[in-house]
Amino acid sequence: MAQSKQATKADLKNTLKEDHPVTDKLQDTLHDSVDTLADKVGTAEESLRETAHSSSETLAKKQGEIEDKWNKSAVKKYATENPIAAAGIAFTVGMLVSSLLKRK
């Protein structure tokens, strides 16, 4: 009986293939399209990951350079030695910029 079920299933598949040539062709075309799309998306993902990794490395390098410049700058030295004066200067500059922007 198991052999007759397998034979029936095989006959059914053959019959369905013969009876639906348009559907089968459409199915094959859609499978090809999905495979092509998957390849392109995979390539795009790899490119995106490489770009993100490269950007991450570049940003980390730039951050280190800026931090080194800040640590060596005279502004940091002045702000560390005179914190109240630095806060007053920052407040005054902020008020000046704010008043200039309000006029426009």
C-alpha positions as CSV (number, residue, x, y, z in Angstrom):
1,M,0.0,0.0,0.0
2,A,2.9,2.4,0.8
3,Q,4.2,1.8,-2.8
4,S,0.9,2.6,-4.3
5,K,0.7,5.9,-2.3
6,Q,4.2,6.9,-3.5
7,A,3.2,5.9,-7.1
8,T,0.0,7.9,-6.8
9,K,1.9,11.0,-5.5
10,A,4.5,10.7,-8.3
11,D,1.7,10.4,-10.9
12,L,-0.1,13.4,-9.4
13,K,3.0,15.5,-9.5
14,N,3.6,14.6,-13.2
15,T,-0.1,15.3,-14.0
16,L,0.1,18.6,-12.3
17,K,3.2,19.6,-14.2
18,E,1.7,18.6,-17.4
19,D,-1.6,20.4,-16.7
20,H,-0.1,23.7,-15.5
21,P,2.7,24.8,-17.8
22,V,2.1,28.5,-17.3
23,T,2.1,28.2,-13.5
24,D,5.2,26.2,-13.6
25,K,7.0,28.7,-15.9
26,L,5.9,31.5,-13.6
27,Q,7.1,29.6,-10.6
28,D,10.5,29.0,-12.2
29,T,10.7,32.7,-13.2
30,L,9.8,33.8,-9.6
31,H,12.4,31.5,-8.1
32,D,15.1,32.9,-10.5
33,S,14.0,36.4,-9.5
34,V,14.2,35.7,-5.8
35,D,17.7,34.1,-6.2
36,T,18.9,37.1,-8.2
37,L,17.5,39.5,-5.6
38,A,19.1,37.5,-2.8
39,D,22.5,37.7,-4.5
40,K,22.2,41.5,-5.0
41,V,21.1,42.1,-1.4
42,G,23.9,39.9,-0.2
43,T,26.4,42.0,-2.1
44,A,24.9,45.3,-0.9
45,E,25.0,44.0,2.7
46,E,28.7,43.1,2.4
47,S,29.5,46.5,0.9
48,L,27.5,48.3,3.7
49,R,29.2,46.4,6.4
50,E,32.7,47.2,4.9
51,T,31.8,50.8,4.7
52,A,30.5,50.9,8.2
53,H,33.6,49.2,9.6
54,S,35.8,51.6,7.6
55,S,33.9,54.6,8.9
56,S,34.0,53.4,12.4
57,E,37.8,53.1,12.2
58,T,38.2,56.5,10.7
59,L,36.0,58.1,13.3
60,A,37.9,56.5,16.1
61,K,41.1,57.7,14.7
62,K,39.8,61.3,14.3
63,Q,38.4,61.2,17.8
64,G,41.8,60.3,19.1
65,E,43.5,63.1,17.1
66,I,40.9,65.7,18.4
67,E,41.3,64.5,22.0
68,D,45.1,64.9,21.7
69,K,44.8,68.4,20.3
70,W,42.3,69.4,23.0
71,N,44.6,68.1,25.7
72,K,47.5,70.1,24.3
73,S,45.5,73.3,23.6
74,A,45.9,76.6,25.4
75,V,42.1,76.9,25.8
76,K,42.0,73.7,27.9
77,K,44.9,75.0,30.0
78,Y,43.2,78.4,30.5
79,A,39.8,76.8,31.3
80,T,41.4,74.4,33.8
81,E,43.3,77.2,35.5
82,N,40.4,79.8,35.5
83,P,37.1,77.9,35.5
84,I,35.0,80.9,36.6
85,A,36.4,83.2,34.0
86,A,35.9,80.5,31.3
87,A,32.3,80.1,32.3
88,G,31.7,83.8,32.2
89,I,33.3,84.1,28.7
90,A,31.1,81.2,27.5
91,F,28.0,82.7,28.9
92,T,28.8,86.1,27.4
93,V,29.5,84.6,24.0
94,G,26.3,82.6,24.2
95,M,24.2,85.7,25.0
96,L,25.9,87.6,22.1
97,V,25.2,84.9,19.6
98,S,21.6,84.5,20.8
99,S,20.9,88.2,20.5
100,L,22.3,88.3,17.0
101,L,20.2,85.3,15.9
102,K,17.0,86.9,17.3
103,R,17.4,90.0,15.2
104,K,17.2,88.0,11.9
